[in-house]
Amino acid sequence: MTASETHGGTDIRSDATAALRAARAHLVSRQAPAGWWKGELRTNVTMDAEDLLLRRFLGILRPEELAQSARWIRREQRADGTWATFVGGPGDLSTTIEAYAALRLAGDEPAAPHMQRAAAFVRAEGGIEASRVFTRIWLALFGEWSWDDLPAMPPEVVLLPSWAPLNVYDWGCWARQTVVPITVVATLRPVRPLPFTLGELHGDRAPHPVRGGLVGTGFTLLDRVLKLYEKAPIQPGRGFAMKQAAEWIIARQEDDGGWGGIQPPWVYSILALHLLGYSLDHPVLSAAVAGLDTFLVHEATADGIERRLEACQSPVWDTCLAANALLDAGATIDDPELAQSVEWILGEEIQRRGDWAVRRPGVDPGGWAFEFANDGYPDVDDTAEVVLALDRVKDDLPAVKAAVERGIAWVKGMQSSDGGWGAFDADNTRRLVEKLPFCDFGAVIDPPSADVTAHAVEMLARCDDPAGLAARRGVRWLLAAQEDDGSWFGRWGNNYVYGTGAVVPALVAAGVPTADPAVRRAVDWLVAHQNADGGWGEDLRSYVDDAWRGRGESTPSQTAWALLALLAAGESGPVVDAGVAWLVGDQRPDGGWDEESYTGTGFPGDFYISYEMYRLVFPISALGRYLGEDTGGATATAGAEVRDW
């Protein structure tokens, strides 16, 4: 069946047109008066548990806050007593421990059935002893774990020059902002006991696992030496290191009071400065706590108000994706909603240097960050998508044209030496830090990834020069990164569907022919992984289990990603029509879509995200390109000349 034929007795294009019209109206209705969009960003209940523990430690936890968060945490518990890191995922030991501790704080007794089930799971999984280091740090703050049994985390790391191994700029930006304050906390080793203990969560204590190999053995020995130094009566340089760490932290506080716009460095920076003697009414900490409050979401339920904390907020990302979706749906700069979004986006450009300049000192600023306030850490992903939107409306708008030029130059300057792009830094690829004993959770470096590289290449191909050196090097990187099965790995979205959905449009826009073997293999992979209902889905377990690659219940965002790739590759016919029909059939009466599954990624294998706007903006782009027969700026056809990549 083709697009001109019928599906279920109706014309597919007519249905898609009606669906697009309703979706566009729904998107416009969600725009803030200032011009931006922001959907809720959900993660897991560790955010809420740690928020309660932080406020308890600081002495500012109010009973109503505790009760409201406890309602949310209880509702997220599954029938087996566990808490997971994503909807439908397996129970997670550390998440369950932190949620359990928060509910004990709220007065839930160990004898309660839901608490017994949680404790039984924790013990079966090895107890607190088997939890991640970050969980044990939180427990150490309250005397439920010994600081002696945590890896050494010396503040002297902040003194290392940027060329030295293990310096703070070897870490990904999210990790370095977290590690520096943690070294302060771990050095001061505070303990403020709770009115209860968590003895019921302990297992058989085992020695800390020793990492294998020469490097692992070396770091184990170094950890022992550092522990001896911590107990020494004289510690040359430690006072200076603590002072420098405090100055490093304060210098990176944002206008909203936070650090990097994300929860981990925010809460650990508050703890570190508080322990260094900054009072809660000091301007730095007062702004920090007030800013964290703006990340709270309150929802009325039958049981009362529930309170949860966003790990981050994504207004720039949501807004540039929404602008691109509207453009794909036929909007022009004369449409007030698009004009407003462009004006707001222009005001969010970052024109000062941040940590990225340590590796690229000669590059001028000109990027965009993810959040409302994060001037220190613009990222390539947001900048590429912003420029893609602005470039489509830059004619006769000098301010927009100038911003586009700065964004293109900044992205070019952030290209890594291998031709790819990481998210926040260039050449952030030293893996030595991954071997440190306390690095047992999440990604800690920011190497080039297929999805970010694809967005950069697509932006360069459509807005700059597809035959330019930067674009050609990026294409070579992408071709080399293709998986054996024809897909691409998705670092920041789930997963191979996301990576493939980003790369194919980029390659075609850059001039790779749609008949090229790399493109055809990607198309074959997508076709092979289409669900029987016509949609696409991929379970987050694909990050740890190859059996889940491209497999999962159909979702609006993932179906749209697959369609964007297929349309860019010049595909039409039953496969594409079935995907469009699935989107049309799954749409809500108000023009939106539901998406319970998480399709965003923070740390592959460890931390996942549900972006509320994904289920709306990506289907709009897919439907818009389907109806407009626009492949998103593709410039190559099956007969195009093959460039020397």
Beta strands, then each sheet from edge to edge (+ up, - down):
strand 1: 6-7
strand 2: 10-11
strand 3: 41-42
strand 4: 296-301
strand 5: 304-309
strand 6: 600-603
strand 7: 607-611
sheet 1: 1+ 2-
sheet 2: 3+ 7- 6+
sheet 3: 4+ 5-
end
